């Protein structure tokens, strides 16, 4: 190879050599459309075919069909899907593409419900990368309208005037008048008009002066479809004026015919008005029904929202009362006292039972047991509100717990007492009084409970514990989903503790805190609060505060004395 002698031509030749692979990589093609116009009928569907040559897969190309301008898009296919942002509004929802033919190099767009405005030129455009080609095609839209209607409108000079009317044709139809022998009349007036949908209506008027013509035929022809509709009318000889008597006849007949036409038009108008009125009435009834349904739905929604609000407020109110100091004493009237006796068959070996199976302690308090010592009540609980009380001796220096558990819980060896395991208990542990939740909750109590009340409500899913010495609330397991039978549960791990079930015989009334009001059980008063079993007459801020146990230093609150209407302030101790 000879070296380059011209220093300016060598770089240019090198650049051309670099461009040769790129230029060869462009895959060229031609777009071919139909050579003859495509005929479409108004209201029907039509396909605009295009294909590339040589045949190749065009799924990755940009395909576009547009009218006279590139921006007047009829259909756009790009990135393997149809694009509608640039599509003309009148083609929205009326076009589709046969995707199965794209792999063969054919792209056929289908226009549905053809309109008169679809008539005209279309361009089929294909682009791949920077290379594109296009082809044009023509769509001819044709529509056959109504059959012509021929009427005699009256005498005209020395002849008879005939009027032929037709509508709904596209494109402009051709009108012809013929006599009974097939001869054409060239001298007649013609008017054409186009409606909002682009369809043509035509009116052609002809004056017939020869009385021997007999039948006259008006024909309307679609030049694209080559379809014709015609109507003939017979003209009696008396319609042609020959002498003055016939003119008198025409003067009489024409008004009569006019009257008949007007009568027919009035009847048609009246029927149309009646149908329109009935349609309006049906529409009004439908709208009234829809408004009624909407009003009912709104009322039901408002009722549901009100009921939900009431249920929420009731739940908050009940939850607040469950933590009030008076609630323990009040609950005793609403809960059945459960006669708990211990079941010796369920006792651990280290448990000692005494006093008619109502008291328990450890056999040897000096030894640490290898397992948790526990025992269950003899009778299980499945429904109904029930409560029992347990007296605790030496409980502050021992490890113990009591509450309820499911029948199928594990009580052998070392086990965990928690709601997940089927236990809902409280008790004393190494670092204080606990609620045996899933992670153990340490409770800060004003005083250690020596008499503890257990209140079980399976229907409400609630287990609450109260200090029956002062009536204060200790802890509640709320919104529990119980399943199966529940049993009273007692556990002692260490210490000289003694747990004794109190007698079911009613004892002395519990002491009432100084910041509470002693409601009489002998004079029940119905509550207006809406809470089930709430103490009557109490004006409580529990629905608007954090429902915690009231301390002795809490501010005074109002109570309503039985038989009085005014609240009386009650000072705290």
ZAGUPA-552712 format. One line per field, with one value per residue (C-alpha): residue in one letter; x, y, z. Coordinates in nm, 4 decimals, always signed. Each point is the difference from the previous one (the first is absolute). Layout:
resn = (A ...)
east = (X ...)
north = (Y ...)
up = (Z ...)
END
This chain:
resn = (X X X X X X X X X X X X X X X X X X X X X X X X X X X X X X X X X X X X X X X X X X X X X X X X X X X X X X X X X X X X X X X X X X X X X X X X X X X X X X X X X X X X X X X X X X X X X X X X X X X X X X X X X X X X X X X X X X X X X X X X X X X X X X X X X X X X X X X X X X X X X X X X X X X X X X X X X X X X X X X X X X X X X X X X X X X X X X X X X X X X X X X X X X X X X X X X X X X X X X X X X X X X X X X X X X X X X X X X X X X X X X X X X X X X X X X X X X X X X X X X X X X X X X X X X X X X X X X X X X X X X X X X X X X X X X X X X X X X X X X X X X X X X X X X X X X X X X X X X X X X X X X X X X X X X X X X X X X X X X X X X X X X X X X X X X X X X X X X X X X X X X X X X X X X X X X X X X X X X X X X X X X X X X X X X X X X X X X X X X X X X X X X X X X X X X X X X X X X X X X X X X X X X X X X X X X X X X X X X X X X X X X X X X X X X X X X X X X X X X X X X X X X X X X X X X X X X X X X X X X X X X X X X X X X X X X X X X X X X X X X X X X X X X X X X X X X X X X X X X X X X X X X X X X X X X X X X X X X X X X X X X X X X X X X X X X X X X X X X X X X X X X X X X X X X X X X X X X X X X X X X X X X X X X X X X X X X)
east = (+0.0000 +0.1346 +0.0374 -0.2270 +0.1783 -0.2643 -0.0079 -0.3534 -0.1604 +0.1310 -0.2176 -0.3062 +0.0484 +0.0426 -0.3300 -0.1828 +0.1351 -0.1325 -0.3454 -0.0341 -0.1128 -0.2487 -0.1457 -0.0310 -0.1769 -0.3055 -0.2732 -0.1887 -0.3528 -0.2935 -0.3548 -0.2671 -0.3678 -0.3007 +0.0090 -0.3792 -0.2295 -0.1565 -0.3803 -0.1669 -0.3699 -0.1240 -0.0505 +0.2093 +0.3641 +0.2911 +0.3671 +0.2848 +0.2761 +0.3727 +0.3070 +0.3750 +0.2176 +0.2017 -0.2180 +0.1399 -0.1204 -0.1256 -0.0909 +0.2965 -0.0785 -0.1984 -0.3212 -0.2230 -0.3096 -0.0851 -0.2077 +0.1363 +0.2416 +0.2382 -0.1586 -0.3510 +0.0556 -0.2617 +0.1914 +0.3491 +0.1852 +0.3272 +0.2000 -0.2148 -0.3252 -0.2599 +0.0648 -0.3071 +0.1448 +0.0388 -0.3054 -0.2746 -0.3049 -0.2463 +0.1975 +0.0222 -0.1389 -0.0721 +0.3342 +0.1843 +0.3062 +0.0300 +0.3081 +0.0260 +0.1081 +0.2875 +0.2484 -0.0750 +0.0656 -0.3697 -0.1663 -0.3752 -0.1903 -0.3742 -0.2383 -0.3274 -0.3354 +0.1117 -0.1165 -0.0356 +0.2894 +0.2315 -0.0088 +0.3308 +0.3746 +0.2019 +0.3735 +0.1580 +0.3370 +0.2649 +0.3198 +0.2892 +0.2779 +0.0837 -0.1425 -0.3656 -0.2296 -0.3644 -0.2751 -0.3317 -0.3426 -0.3510 -0.3129 -0.3335 -0.2941 -0.3450 -0.3410 -0.3423 -0.2727 -0.3758 -0.2120 -0.1272 -0.3421 -0.1933 -0.2840 -0.2232 +0.0198 -0.2492 -0.0501 +0.2858 -0.0867 -0.1365 +0.1305 +0.0349 +0.2858 +0.1584 +0.2475 +0.2367 +0.1758 +0.2602 +0.2557 +0.2898 +0.2123 +0.3779 +0.1645 -0.2278 -0.2500 -0.1113 -0.3697 -0.1898 -0.3612 -0.1426 -0.3360 -0.1888 +0.2035 +0.3343 +0.0716 +0.2044 -0.0927 +0.2918 -0.1794 -0.0690 +0.1238 +0.2142 +0.1147 +0.2362 +0.0894 +0.2399 -0.0870 +0.2251 +0.1131 +0.1011 -0.2891 -0.1829 -0.3686 -0.1314 -0.3156 -0.0802 -0.3042 -0.1399 -0.2839 -0.1879 -0.2000 -0.0983 -0.3128 +0.0898 +0.3129 -0.1851 +0.2452 +0.2919 +0.2999 +0.2547 +0.3248 +0.2927 +0.3348 +0.3169 +0.2829 +0.2557 -0.2112 -0.2052 -0.3133 -0.3263 -0.3313 -0.3065 -0.3640 -0.2728 -0.3138 -0.2982 -0.1331 -0.3689 -0.0995 -0.2368 +0.3039 +0.0971 -0.1979 -0.1695 -0.2882 -0.1233 -0.2232 +0.3070 +0.1709 -0.2913 +0.0539 +0.3687 -0.0868 -0.2214 +0.2282 +0.3244 -0.1284 -0.1533 +0.3308 +0.1752 -0.2441 +0.0617 +0.3759 -0.0264 -0.2275 +0.2501 +0.2838 -0.1960 -0.0756 +0.3670 +0.1061 -0.2528 +0.1187 +0.3596 -0.0802 -0.1816 +0.2964 +0.2396 -0.2176 -0.0169 +0.3759 +0.0482 -0.2357 +0.1892 +0.3268 -0.1395 -0.1235 +0.3425 +0.1707 -0.2438 +0.0748 +0.3735 -0.0388 -0.2057 +0.2645 +0.2752 -0.1985 -0.0522 +0.3684 +0.0946 -0.2454 +0.1336 +0.3557 -0.0841 -0.1756 +0.2989 +0.2390 -0.2190 -0.0270 +0.3767 +0.0535 -0.2418 +0.1665 +0.3416 -0.1160 -0.1681 +0.3162 +0.2096 -0.2463 -0.0052 +0.3783 +0.0320 -0.2448 +0.1884 +0.2934 -0.2001 +0.0381 -0.3738 -0.0147 +0.1088 -0.2844 -0.2451 +0.1142 -0.0932 -0.3666 +0.0416 +0.2129 -0.1023 +0.2129 +0.1642 +0.0321 +0.3643 +0.1357 +0.3400 +0.0368 +0.2434 +0.0396 +0.1568 +0.2411 +0.3788 +0.1821 +0.1311 -0.3465 -0.1734 -0.3821 -0.2018 -0.3277 -0.2416 +0.2119 -0.0073 +0.3562 +0.3459 +0.3680 +0.3327 +0.0971 +0.3483 +0.0629 +0.3723 +0.0670 +0.0002 -0.2222 +0.1247 -0.3265 -0.2799 -0.2612 -0.3548 -0.3592 -0.3321 -0.3534 -0.2271 -0.2673 +0.0666 -0.1652 -0.1368 -0.2396 -0.1528 +0.1596 +0.1557 +0.2391 +0.1811 +0.2282 +0.3264 +0.1627 +0.3815 +0.2158 +0.3738 -0.0390 +0.2446 +0.2957 -0.0827 -0.0350 -0.3559 -0.2666 -0.3727 -0.2583 -0.1501 +0.1375 -0.1243 -0.0656 +0.2684 +0.2974 +0.3353 +0.0655 +0.2891 +0.3622 +0.0926 -0.2452 -0.0842 -0.3199 -0.1156 -0.3085 +0.1742 +0.0238 -0.3603 +0.0601 -0.1507 +0.1453 +0.1567 +0.2195 +0.3164 +0.3377 +0.3653 -0.0078 -0.3555 -0.3618 -0.0454 -0.2624 +0.1137 -0.0292 +0.2092 +0.2934 -0.1049 -0.1283 +0.1184 -0.2903 +0.0481 -0.2684 -0.0803 -0.0112 +0.0555 -0.3306 -0.0819 -0.3434 -0.0132 -0.3153 -0.0150 -0.2789 -0.0454 -0.2264 +0.0497 -0.2545 +0.1786 +0.3440 +0.1069 +0.1876 +0.0378 +0.1734 -0.0879 +0.1396 -0.3093 +0.1406 -0.0450 -0.1908 +0.2759 +0.0622 +0.3261 +0.0098 -0.2253 +0.0557 -0.2411 -0.1268 +0.1042 -0.1336 -0.0721 -0.0513 -0.0968 -0.0530 +0.1789 +0.1074 +0.1063 +0.3791 +0.2299 +0.3818 +0.2615 +0.3699 +0.1644 -0.0585 -0.2325 -0.2997 -0.3524 -0.2802 -0.3515 -0.3198 -0.2455 -0.3395 -0.2872 -0.2154 -0.0323 +0.2305 +0.0263 -0.0089 +0.3295 +0.1371 -0.0778 +0.2801 -0.0497 -0.0026 -0.2936 -0.3700 -0.1623 -0.2857 -0.2773 -0.0722 -0.3472 -0.1121 +0.1170 -0.0205 +0.0136 +0.2955 -0.0359 +0.3594 -0.0767 +0.2727 -0.1103 -0.0184 +0.1768 -0.0614 -0.3037 +0.0237 +0.3778 +0.1307 +0.3321 +0.2779 +0.1132 -0.1052 +0.2256 +0.2993 +0.2506 -0.2012 +0.2530 -0.0706 -0.0761 +0.2569 -0.0937 +0.1193 -0.2329 -0.2213 -0.3604 -0.2624 -0.3797 -0.2542 -0.3754 -0.1764 -0.3035 -0.3138 +0.1830 +0.0627 +0.3047 +0.3489 +0.1727 +0.3790 +0.1781 +0.3334 +0.2857 +0.1692)
north = (+0.0000 +0.3394 +0.2691 +0.3051 +0.2909 +0.2643 +0.0805 +0.1532 -0.3030 -0.2667 +0.0962 +0.0401 -0.3465 -0.1450 +0.1531 -0.1367 -0.3454 +0.0265 +0.0957 -0.2925 -0.2618 +0.2442 +0.0880 -0.3627 -0.0805 +0.2090 -0.2377 +0.1770 -0.0857 +0.1353 +0.0605 -0.1136 +0.0904 -0.0840 +0.1606 +0.0218 +0.1967 -0.1914 +0.0154 +0.0225 +0.0168 +0.2465 -0.1781 -0.3033 -0.1000 +0.0311 -0.1112 +0.2208 -0.2457 +0.0765 -0.2228 +0.0299 -0.1437 -0.2107 -0.1694 +0.0347 +0.0141 +0.3523 -0.0512 +0.2175 +0.2808 +0.3174 -0.0220 +0.3003 +0.0645 +0.3659 +0.2275 +0.2986 +0.0993 -0.2123 +0.1387 -0.1081 -0.3513 -0.2666 -0.2819 -0.0249 -0.3199 +0.0489 -0.1924 -0.3111 +0.1746 +0.2459 +0.3690 +0.2240 +0.3333 +0.1394 -0.1752 +0.2192 +0.0165 -0.1281 -0.3252 -0.0738 -0.3463 -0.0610 -0.1445 -0.3256 -0.1813 -0.3669 -0.0888 -0.3545 +0.1329 +0.2196 -0.2893 -0.0479 +0.3656 +0.0877 +0.2776 +0.0244 +0.2661 -0.0527 +0.2971 -0.0860 +0.1709 +0.1904 +0.3620 +0.2338 +0.2061 -0.3010 +0.0520 +0.1113 -0.0656 -0.1957 -0.0519 -0.3201 +0.0780 -0.2487 +0.1000 -0.2104 +0.1987 +0.2923 -0.1658 +0.0411 -0.0474 +0.0775 -0.0718 +0.1652 -0.1480 +0.1326 -0.0890 +0.0640 +0.0035 -0.0663 -0.0090 -0.0855 +0.2060 -0.0041 -0.0747 +0.3091 +0.1406 +0.1606 +0.2454 +0.2140 +0.3514 +0.1607 +0.1447 +0.1966 +0.2303 -0.2465 -0.3151 -0.1906 +0.0483 -0.3183 +0.0026 -0.2921 -0.0126 -0.2411 +0.0186 -0.1886 -0.0435 +0.0281 +0.1310 +0.2364 -0.2238 +0.0319 +0.0790 -0.0997 +0.0443 -0.2472 -0.0363 -0.3260 -0.0851 +0.0558 +0.3403 +0.2362 +0.3533 +0.2365 +0.3209 -0.0139 +0.1873 -0.1710 +0.0983 -0.1953 +0.0461 -0.1708 -0.0789 -0.0095 -0.3568 +0.0964 -0.1801 +0.1638 +0.0693 +0.0877 +0.1574 +0.0055 +0.1857 -0.0694 +0.1683 -0.2442 +0.1629 -0.2962 -0.1792 -0.3280 -0.0751 -0.2305 -0.1314 +0.2197 -0.1592 +0.1733 -0.1984 +0.0706 -0.1571 -0.0483 +0.0359 -0.1970 -0.3005 +0.0249 -0.0557 +0.1686 +0.0567 +0.1221 +0.0903 +0.0436 +0.2091 -0.0048 +0.3382 -0.0083 +0.1995 +0.2250 +0.1534 +0.1642 +0.3221 +0.0124 +0.2245 +0.2178 -0.2743 -0.2088 +0.2920 +0.0109 -0.3695 +0.0625 +0.2857 -0.2376 -0.3034 +0.1718 +0.1446 -0.3396 -0.1722 +0.2684 -0.0560 -0.3732 +0.0531 +0.2432 -0.2434 -0.2809 +0.2302 +0.1047 -0.3602 -0.0907 +0.2985 -0.0864 -0.3623 +0.1157 +0.2469 -0.2706 -0.2352 +0.2774 +0.0832 -0.3669 -0.0274 +0.3120 -0.1379 -0.3297 +0.1872 +0.2104 -0.3124 -0.1577 +0.3107 +0.0082 -0.3653 +0.0665 +0.2992 -0.2127 -0.2731 +0.2547 +0.1466 -0.3487 -0.0818 +0.3308 -0.0648 -0.3524 +0.1292 +0.2699 -0.2605 -0.2334 +0.2823 +0.1050 -0.3595 -0.0440 +0.3230 -0.1121 -0.3414 +0.1620 +0.2411 -0.2856 -0.2090 +0.2928 +0.0657 -0.3640 -0.0215 +0.3122 -0.1299 -0.3290 +0.1959 +0.2172 -0.0651 -0.0471 -0.2595 -0.2949 +0.0481 +0.0711 -0.3059 -0.2304 +0.0802 -0.0841 -0.3140 -0.3344 -0.1143 -0.3211 -0.2779 -0.0894 -0.3183 -0.1469 -0.3163 -0.2387 -0.1973 +0.3042 +0.0884 -0.0176 -0.2257 +0.2984 +0.1458 -0.0463 +0.0407 +0.0669 +0.1469 -0.1963 +0.0481 +0.3799 +0.0790 -0.0883 +0.0478 -0.1740 -0.3171 +0.1232 +0.3720 -0.0368 -0.1990 +0.1301 -0.2205 -0.1501 +0.0935 +0.2555 -0.1148 +0.0772 -0.1147 +0.0657 +0.0560 -0.2988 +0.1396 +0.1673 +0.3166 +0.0317 +0.2985 +0.2569 +0.2711 -0.1437 +0.1098 -0.1350 +0.1402 -0.1359 +0.0958 +0.0130 -0.0427 +0.0764 +0.0729 +0.2909 -0.2269 -0.2896 -0.0877 -0.0860 +0.0683 -0.0497 +0.0590 -0.2224 -0.2366 -0.2247 -0.3663 -0.1193 +0.2064 -0.1591 -0.0123 -0.2479 +0.0910 +0.3629 +0.1842 +0.3596 +0.1599 +0.2460 +0.0659 -0.1695 -0.3188 +0.0214 +0.1721 +0.3313 +0.0493 +0.2570 -0.0534 +0.0776 -0.0685 +0.0677 +0.3734 +0.0900 -0.0519 -0.1092 -0.0468 -0.3136 +0.1426 -0.1333 +0.2071 +0.0399 +0.3426 +0.1349 +0.1723 +0.2927 -0.0378 +0.2427 -0.2970 -0.3719 -0.1910 -0.2396 -0.0772 -0.0268 -0.0226 -0.1763 +0.1094 -0.2145 +0.1003 -0.2531 +0.1703 +0.3372 -0.1659 +0.1632 -0.1199 +0.2728 -0.0039 +0.2312 +0.0710 -0.0870 +0.1780 +0.3465 -0.0868 +0.1289 -0.1425 -0.1944 -0.1276 -0.1192 -0.2379 +0.1529 -0.1073 -0.3602 -0.2688 -0.2935 -0.3511 -0.3066 -0.0285 +0.2314 -0.1089 +0.1995 -0.0239 +0.0198 -0.0212 +0.0109 -0.0062 +0.0874 +0.1534 -0.0479 +0.1316 -0.1270 +0.0486 -0.0429 +0.0204 +0.2218 -0.1364 +0.0537 +0.1238 +0.3780 +0.1732 +0.3575 +0.2727 +0.1134 +0.3310 +0.2802 +0.2468 +0.3539 +0.1358 -0.2241 +0.0043 -0.3035 -0.0942 -0.1973 -0.3429 +0.0019 +0.2939 -0.0710 +0.2900 -0.0448 +0.1704 +0.2457 -0.0461 -0.2890 -0.2174 -0.3432 -0.0043 +0.3312 +0.1511 +0.2291 +0.3731 +0.0221 +0.2950 -0.1456 +0.1532 -0.3448 +0.0400 +0.3052 -0.1022 -0.2763 -0.2628 -0.0658 -0.0831 +0.3170 +0.0831 +0.1248 +0.3466 +0.0161 +0.3122 -0.0235 -0.1196 +0.0241 -0.2636 +0.0109 -0.1044 -0.2277 +0.2124 +0.3237 +0.1702 +0.2121 -0.1464 +0.0257 +0.0432 -0.2787 +0.0993 -0.2426 -0.1165)
up = (+0.0000 -0.1024 +0.2640 -0.0143 -0.1706 +0.0945 +0.3727 -0.0268 -0.1711 +0.2361 +0.3050 -0.2255 -0.1474 +0.3465 +0.1189 -0.3052 +0.0741 +0.3571 -0.1255 -0.2409 +0.2622 +0.1454 -0.3355 -0.0910 +0.3249 -0.0871 -0.1115 -0.2790 -0.1063 -0.1986 +0.1186 -0.2431 +0.0255 -0.2182 -0.3445 -0.0356 +0.2325 +0.2848 +0.0170 +0.3422 +0.0911 +0.2627 +0.3306 -0.0955 +0.0655 -0.2435 -0.0012 -0.1304 -0.1040 -0.0287 -0.0201 -0.0329 -0.2738 +0.0426 +0.2678 +0.3521 +0.3595 +0.0739 +0.3671 +0.1092 -0.2460 +0.0478 -0.2067 -0.0663 -0.2133 -0.0471 -0.2198 -0.1930 +0.2827 +0.2045 +0.3186 -0.1081 +0.1327 -0.0641 +0.1744 +0.1578 +0.0926 +0.1872 +0.2601 -0.0563 +0.0942 -0.1215 +0.0768 +0.0377 +0.1134 -0.3542 -0.1471 -0.1482 +0.2244 -0.2572 -0.0389 +0.3731 +0.0700 -0.3701 -0.1189 +0.0609 -0.1377 -0.1019 +0.2107 -0.1412 -0.3415 +0.1263 -0.0017 -0.3731 -0.0833 -0.0399 +0.1973 -0.0444 +0.1934 +0.0362 +0.0296 +0.1716 -0.0602 -0.3078 -0.0186 -0.2938 +0.1387 -0.0425 -0.3768 -0.1529 -0.0215 +0.2598 +0.0400 +0.1313 +0.1708 +0.1212 +0.1865 +0.1305 +0.1639 -0.2282 -0.3100 -0.0938 -0.2983 -0.0711 -0.2489 -0.0778 -0.0460 -0.0646 +0.1938 -0.1702 +0.2353 -0.1401 +0.1568 -0.1351 +0.1622 -0.0032 -0.3002 -0.1808 +0.0864 -0.2867 +0.0562 -0.2179 +0.1358 -0.2355 -0.3446 -0.1511 -0.2917 -0.2545 +0.1653 +0.3301 +0.2465 +0.1455 +0.2882 +0.0766 +0.3431 +0.1483 +0.2840 +0.1613 -0.3182 -0.0447 -0.2048 -0.1912 -0.1783 -0.3607 -0.0597 -0.3129 -0.1189 -0.2523 -0.1694 -0.0496 -0.3144 +0.1710 -0.1465 +0.2141 +0.0990 +0.0072 +0.0902 +0.3758 +0.3076 +0.2623 +0.3505 +0.2251 +0.3672 +0.2416 +0.3646 +0.3080 -0.0765 -0.3535 -0.1710 -0.2899 -0.0481 -0.3461 -0.1372 -0.3728 -0.1432 -0.3478 -0.1867 -0.2287 -0.2749 -0.2216 +0.1187 -0.1755 +0.2054 +0.2443 +0.2616 +0.1081 +0.1728 +0.2209 +0.0565 +0.2363 -0.0954 +0.2091 -0.2555 +0.2080 +0.0932 -0.3202 +0.2083 -0.0878 +0.1742 -0.1892 +0.0502 -0.2637 +0.0147 -0.2357 -0.1125 -0.0915 -0.3061 +0.1944 +0.1717 -0.3275 -0.0563 -0.3402 +0.0653 +0.2726 +0.1562 +0.0670 +0.1561 +0.2392 +0.0684 +0.0637 +0.2287 +0.1960 -0.0091 +0.0863 +0.3287 +0.0759 -0.0637 +0.1985 +0.2845 -0.0153 +0.0024 +0.2890 +0.1820 -0.0488 +0.1101 +0.3098 +0.0880 -0.0434 +0.2120 +0.2702 +0.0146 +0.0133 +0.2787 +0.1947 -0.0291 +0.1023 +0.3004 +0.1034 -0.0366 +0.2143 +0.2638 +0.0066 +0.0322 +0.2827 +0.1804 -0.0414 +0.1376 +0.2917 +0.0757 -0.0143 +0.2334 +0.2401 -0.0082 +0.0634 +0.2893 +0.1453 -0.0353 +0.1631 +0.2856 +0.0492 -0.0050 +0.2538 +0.2171 -0.0201 +0.0861 +0.2936 +0.1235 -0.0319 +0.1932 +0.2705 +0.0205 +0.0283 +0.2697 +0.1873 -0.0209 +0.1228 +0.2781 +0.1101 -0.0231 +0.2146 +0.2612 +0.0220 +0.1435 +0.2416 +0.3764 +0.0518 -0.2752 +0.2155 +0.2475 -0.2821 -0.1944 +0.2859 -0.0702 -0.3695 +0.0343 +0.1412 +0.2937 -0.1190 +0.2654 -0.0623 +0.1562 -0.0759 -0.2075 +0.1768 -0.3224 -0.1727 +0.2869 -0.0390 +0.2518 +0.1949 +0.0710 +0.3363 -0.0050 +0.3174 +0.1339 -0.2161 -0.3120 +0.0210 +0.1182 -0.1297 +0.0809 -0.0618 +0.1866 +0.0842 -0.0408 +0.0754 -0.3161 -0.3557 -0.2152 -0.3269 -0.1630 +0.0216 +0.2482 -0.1104 +0.0375 -0.1796 +0.1171 -0.0026 -0.2342 -0.3350 -0.1333 -0.3543 +0.0176 +0.2297 +0.2118 +0.3133 +0.2740 +0.3048 +0.2663 +0.1364 +0.3297 -0.0143 +0.3121 -0.0101 -0.3695 -0.0108 +0.0916 -0.2324 -0.3687 -0.0967 -0.2618 -0.0542 -0.2716 -0.2726 -0.2635 -0.2773 +0.0644 -0.2425 +0.1293 +0.0837 +0.3787 +0.0281 +0.0731 -0.0631 -0.2229 -0.0869 +0.1191 -0.2681 -0.2149 -0.2952 +0.2077 +0.1248 +0.3399 +0.1181 +0.3484 +0.2351 +0.3010 +0.1926 -0.1521 +0.0885 -0.0773 +0.0934 -0.0917 -0.3647 -0.2662 -0.1804 -0.3530 -0.2856 +0.1289 +0.3690 +0.1022 +0.3354 +0.1813 +0.2365 +0.2683 +0.2860 +0.2378 -0.0258 -0.0494 +0.2820 -0.1389 -0.3787 -0.2148 -0.3394 -0.2388 -0.3127 -0.2929 -0.2856 -0.2298 +0.0226 -0.0068 +0.3269 +0.3112 +0.2649 +0.3381 +0.2918 +0.3434 +0.2019 +0.3072 -0.1484 -0.3215 -0.2310 -0.3424 -0.0455 -0.3593 -0.2856 -0.2890 -0.2553 -0.3402 +0.0571 -0.2346 +0.2304 -0.1362 +0.1975 +0.3749 +0.2470 +0.3494 +0.3078 +0.0234 +0.3084 +0.0050 +0.2779 -0.0856 +0.3336 +0.3399 +0.2932 -0.1933 +0.0578 -0.2552 +0.1378 -0.2013 +0.1847 +0.1009 -0.2444 +0.2897 -0.0347 +0.2444 +0.1233 -0.2584 -0.1428 +0.1284 -0.2397 -0.0879 +0.1212 -0.3525 -0.0995 +0.0754 +0.1686 -0.2277 +0.1642 -0.1492 +0.1494 -0.2174 -0.3534 -0.2414 -0.3778 -0.1639 -0.2858 -0.1081 -0.2351 +0.1613 +0.1163 +0.3743 +0.0659 +0.3475 -0.0139 +0.0245 -0.0377 -0.1960 -0.1069 -0.2156 -0.1024 -0.3631 -0.0396 +0.2112 +0.0215 +0.1949 +0.2765 +0.3628 +0.1930 +0.2654 +0.3489 -0.1019 -0.3008 -0.0212 +0.1153 -0.2503 -0.0161 +0.0972 -0.0107 +0.3183 -0.0383 -0.0090 -0.0879 -0.3315 +0.0831 +0.0167 +0.3392 +0.0136 +0.1877 +0.1483 -0.0122 +0.3138)
END
